Amino acid sequence: WRGQGKKVVLSFGGAGMGGSWPGDSNNCWDYCFGKEGKVSTQLVSIVQKQNLDGIDLDYEYCYDTEGTQSGMCTAKDTSLFPTKASFDTAAQNFLTGITSNLRQKMDALGDNYELTHAPMDSDLDPTSMYYQILKDQNENLNYLMPQFYNGYIKVVSDGFTGTGAGAYSAESVYSNLAIDLFPNRPDKVVFGFCVNGCGGTGSNANGLQAVSVLQQVKEFDQGQYSCNGGAFFWVASADASGSWSDPVAAELALTAGCLDGTTPPTPSPQTTTPNPTTSIAPRPTRPSTSQPTDSPPTTTTSPSSSVIPQPTRPNTSQPTDSPPM
C-alpha cells in the first residue's frame, strides 16, 4: 500500500467495546482502565508485527458519569468502580495515558507513525472532559477524525452551517476543532462521513452529497478552511466500486498539497456565512435514536485509506480513528 502513497493504521475500540448510548451492555473498556502501559505496549507490538503505519483510538464509552453522562454506561463493572467518581477518574486517566504512551512508544520506533482519535460528535462540546483531554494532548495527535454521523449533526439535510434536522451545525463543532483544539490548524481535522449503516440516525451520505459538504467547508468564511484535513468514511465495504471515494478524492485533489504550497487552493467564492465562534450550542438532549451508527470507523478509512491529503506532522519532541482503512 505504501507504494501507492497510502497508509494503514490499526483501529482500537469501537461500539463493541462499550458505548455511551442507552441500552448498551458492553463494558470492555473497564478492563483497560489503569493498564495504559500494558495496553499501549500490546498495540504498538501489533503495529510492528503487521508493519502498520499507526493507531486510531475509537473511544465511544463514558468518561463523565457524574456530570453530562449521568445515567449512561450502566453496564460498567461496579466491583471495579463502586462510585461514579472512581469510574470517571479511571476513564479520564486512561484517555490521557493511552494517548501519551502510544505517542512515546511509536516515536521510539521512528518518525512516521500516526496517532489519532475518532470521537463521536456528541463528545465534542468544548466543555466535555474528552474534548479537554484531546486539547491537552493535541501535540501528540497527527490529526483528529470526528464522526459527524451519530444523529446530533445531519450534514446531508442541514449542510455544513445549518441546523434544523440536527441539534447543532457541523460548522460549530468543526470550527472549535480547527481553531481551538488545534489552534488555527484545519488541516488536522478529518471530516467523518457514513456511507451506509447509519440510516437509524439519518446520517448516510453518498459520494455527491459528501462532495457538496466538503465544498461548503472549503468555501466557509472566504476560504478559512480551504486547506483542511480531508475526509474519512464508515464503512469501506460499502465503497467496493469506488462510487463514494472516487468523487470525494477528486474534490480533495483540488487542494492537495496546500500545506507545502505545491498546489495552492483555488480561491473560494465569498460567502455571507457568519464568522465561526469558538463555542457550540449547549449539549442537546440525546436524540431518540436507538444508538449511534453500527460503529465508527474501525477497519475502514483512515487517513491512510481515507481520501485525505496527508498533513505534515509537527516536529515535536514527544511521542498522538479512525482513521481506519
Beta strands, then each sheet from edge to edge (+ up, - down):
strand 1: 10-13
strand 2: 54-58
strand 3: 114-117
strand 4: 143-144
strand 5: 191-194
strand 6: 231-234
sheet 1: 1+ 2+ 3+ 4+
sheet 2: 5+ 6+
end
